[in-house]
Amino acid sequence: MLGALVLLGRGAYQPEAGAVDPPGFFSGLLHGVLIVLSLIGSMFSDDRICAVPNTGGWYDFGYAPRASAFLGGGGASAR
């Protein structure tokens, strides 16, 4: 039983993603502008909408506002 647990536990190892230069704020801005093209492309391939591995907060800080503005989420249509 212990041997089976050890063998199964070794299969759960996930290697650490080591990006030399992960995408940051300006990449997030660009990807936010290109969200529609990325969405269409992701329907026909295994591409992801946002960059992986992203740098977390700074990437999201650039991506979310541009994607929202590009998709009309700025609130101008609420008038």
Secondary structure, DSSP 8 states (H G I E B T S, - for coil): -HHHHHHHHHTT-------SS---HHHHHHHHHTHHHHHHHHHHSS--SS-SS--THHHHHHHHHHHHHHTTTTSGGG-
